[in-house]
């Protein structure tokens, strides 16, 4: 017998059902924890908070391989890091045990989307633009990237109710370039809800599109390492944000917000991020959004070392880390722009 997680309407909830994930109010407030058994008062409180569906455990007769959980235990990819020609001073205030490292080198198994917030041809062009930047930075045409971002902004702004499906983001096989374009779309979609101007959205989009350029300086033997990184390797990897900022700032006349996103997209509210260990209000709003969508996209993608997380599980992770790392306001906005509901899935997805 194995547990299977099923999504149900709150109207279908009955006494004795066991929650398969944490239940939160729309504000992000934790109401009931995973494994909590429902009572009449619980169900009443959940409905009162406006929650429309729940994940509950069901029992399945399908036998589960004993080694299956072990194979998927490695939730976060052990990502690779680059050797920088002139490494900057190591970042401060990093807790290696808390910092998840997200690979940009992976294969994607998801099928092509049925729809997308931006046309397929625009998405493919965007991925090729990022690829050109990574491989030929000296010959890169900055105006080409700006024109692309302008096209995406136009599509986002002209759509009244902009919704991004995580399935729609998985269009092609190369995660490295797809990830940068996904961030561009996700980040600008969230920022649109905060009434930023089209000019500001474009400047934000350029930073998101270029955010991981510094990883071109990470050596492939570290980048493709299948085991946990050593302390030394992790220190090398952390240089990618500063390296990307230094190189691209000299090469192009980037807007200030673009440079801030490239340099600080790994900063966290409690100061445990890098490269400068900025805290709370020291981190600009758009940079905070870039950090959240960066991690969200990494969690919801298939990787060499793990299958993708569901939308709900990724949002739950962000909420759980919000006390230390993130502002709940932006997580709520991301949740609004990327609604996903899965009817049933294996316990191994959680």
N, C-alpha and C positions, 0 to 999 in steps of 0.2 A: 504494500500500500504506500502511496506517496501523496504528499500534499500538493494540491494544485490551487493556484490563486485565481479567483474569479471576480470580475467587476459586477456589482449589482446596484440597482437603484436603492436609495435609502428607504423607499417605500416597501422594498422587499426584505429589509432587515428584520430579523426576528431574534428573540432572546436566546442566548447560548452561542450564537455565531462568534467566531474568533477573527479579529482583525488581522489582515495580512500585511498591513503597513501602518505607519503613524498617521493619525487623522489630525489635520490642522484646519483652523478657521481660515477665511480668506485673507486675514491679516497676517497669517503665518504662525499664529499662536498654536502651540501644541495642545490638543484636547485629550486625545487618548493614544497610548502607545501601541505599537505592534504587539500582537499576542493577547491584547485585552479582550475579555469575553463580554459581549454585549448584554446590557440589562435594559429594562424599560426606560430608566432615567438617561442612560447613555444614548439610546436611540432618539429620545426626545430632544436632548441637548444637540445632537448632530443635526437633526432637522431644523431646530431653532436657529442654528448658525448658517443655514442656507446651503449645506453640503448636499449635493444631488446624487452622488454615488460613492460606494465604498469598495475596497478590496477585502475579500474575506477568503479564508482557507476552505477548501473542499477536499474530500478524500477521493483519490483515484485508485483504480485497481492496477494501473500500469506500474510495473516494477521499475525501480530506478537503479541504474548501475551503481555499485558501491563506490566506485572511484570517480563518479561524475563531478561531485562537488569539489574534490581535490583539484581536478583539471581546470575548474573555473575559479579557483580560489584567488588567483592573481587578478584582482579587480583593476588595479592600475598598472599600465604598461611600464616596464623598466626602461625608460627612454634614454636615449643616447644623448650624448653631449659632444660638443665640438671643441677642438683645440683651437684657441684663438691665437692669432699671430702675436698680438701684444695684449695678453689678458689684463683686464682691469683688476683693481683691488677687489678681493672677494666680498660678496654682499654681506651685510650685517644682519643680525637678529634672525637668522634662519634656524628653524627647528626642523632638522632633517626628517624626524619621525612624522611630523605633521604635513610636510610639503609633498603633495602628490605630483608625480612627474608624468606628463602626458606626451606620448609619442606622436611625432608627425610623420612617421614612416610606417605605413600599414596598408594592407589590402582591404578593400571594401566589398562586401558580398551582397549588399542590398540591391534590389531590382531598380530599374529606372523609374522615376516618378510618373504618376498619371497627370500631375499638374505641378506648377511651380509659381512662386511669387514673381519670378523673373523668367523670361523666355529661355528655352534651352540653348539657343544660339548665343545669347548674352552670357549665360553661365559658362559655356565652353570657352568663349572668348576670354572671360575673366580668368579662368584657370590657366589659359595659355599666357596671359599677361603676367601672372604671378610666376609662372615657370620661367619666362624670359628674364624677369628680374633676378631670380635665383641663379640662373645660368650665365646670363650676360649683363651684369649690372653696369658695365662700362658703356654699353650700347643701348641701354634701356631708354625708351621714350616715355618720359613722365606724363606728357600730355595725353598719351593713349590711355594710361591708367585713370587720369582725371575724367576723361570722356566716358569711360566705362562706369565709373562711380556716379557720374551725373545721370547716366541712363538708368541705373538702379534706383537712385534717389527719386527720379521722375516716376518710375513704376510704383514705388512705395508711397509717395506723397499723393498720387492720383487715385490710389485705392482707399476707399473710405474705411473699410474694416480690414486692416492688414493682418492676415494670419499666416504663419509659417508652419508647415508640417515638417517634423523631423525626417519623415520619409522622403519628402520632396527635396531635402538637402543632400540626399545620397545619390547623386546623379552619375558620377563617374568613378573610375577605379583608383585614381591617384589621390590619396588622402592629403598629402602634403599641400597641394595647391587648392584642393577642394575645401580644406579647413579654412584657409585664409579667405576664400570667397564667402563661405558660410558665415564667418564672423562679420564680414562686411554687411551681409544681408540681415543677420540677426541683430547686430548692434544698432544699425540704423533704424530698424523696425521698432526696437524698444525706445530709441531716442526720439523717434517721431511722436510717441505718446507724451513726451515731455515738452513738446512745442518748440523744439529747436528749429532754427531757420534752415532753408535748403542749403545755404552756404556752409553753415555749421555741420549739417549732416554729411556734406561732401568731404569736408576736412576730417571729420571723424572716420568716414569710410576709407579714406586713403591710409590713415593710421592702421586700421584693422586689416586692410589688404596687405600692408607691408610688415605687420607686427612680428612675424617670425623670421624675417630676413637674416638676422644674426645667426640662425642655426646653420647657415651655409658654412660657417667656420667651425662647426663641430665635426670632428673626424668620423668617418663612416664606421670604423671599428668600435667606437663608443656609441655612435648613433644606433647601430644595429645590435648592440650587446643584449643577449637574451637573459642575462642575470642581473641581480641588483647592482646598482652603481656603487662604486666605492666613494668615500668622502671626497677624495681628490677629483674624481670624475664629475661628481655632482657640482663641485665648485667651478669646474670648467664650464659645465652646462649653463650655470647661472649667468655667465658672461654674455650669453646671446642677446639679452635685452639691451645691455649697454653698448655692445658692439653694433647691433643694428641701428641704434640711435646715432652713434658717432659717425658711422659710414654714410648712412642715408641723409643725415643733416648736412654733411659736407657736399654730398653729391647733388642734392636737389634743394630747392627753396621750399621746404615743407612748411605748412602752416603749423602754428604752435601746438594745437591740439593733436595733430598727427604725430608730432615728435613725442608728446607726452604719452600717447597710447603705446607707441613702439618701445619707449624706454621703461614704462611703469606698469605694463599689463600683468605683472606678477606681484604687485604690491597688495598688502592685505591690511584691513582696518586696525588689527592689533599690532602692526609693525613687524610681523614675522615674514613679510614678503621681501622681494629684492627688485632692483639692485640697491636701493637706498633705505629700505626699512621705513618707508613713510607710514604715517598713522592717520586714521580717520579723516578729518577735514583737510589734511595735507594732500589727500588724493582727490583730484578733480572728479566730478560726477561722471563724465563720459569715460574716464579711465576705469572707474569702479564698474561701470557697465561692461567694458571690454573684458575685464577679468572674469566676470560672471558668465558671459556668453562663450568665452574661451573654454572654460571648464565644462560648461553645459555641452558644447559641441563635441568635446573630447569624450565625455561620458556616454553620449548617445551614438557614437560611431563604433563600428566593428574595428577591432585592432588585431594585430598579430597575436597578442597575448590574451585577448578577451573578446567576447561578443558584446554587442552594445547593450547599454542599460535602457530601460523604458523611460519615456518622458517623465512619468510620475516619480520613478526612483531617482532620476537625476535632480529633479526639483526638490525632492525630500533631502537629498545629500546637501544641496545648497542651503536649504533652511537650517539643517542641523549644524552647519558651519557658520551660520549668520551671526552667532554671538561673538565670534572671534574675527571672521574674515570679511563678511559681506553685509551690505545694507539690504534688509528685507524688502524695502520699497522696490528695488530693481528686480528682485527675484519675482515678486508679484507681477510686475509688468511683463517679464519674460514668460511667466506662466500663462498670462493672458494672450500673448502673441503666438504661443506655440502649444495650443491645446491638443493633447493626444489621449485617447482612451482605448485601452486594450481589454478585450472581453475575457480572455483566459490565457494564462501562460504558466510555464513551469516555475516551481519554487526556486529553481536555480537562477532565475532572472532577478531574484532579490537578494 
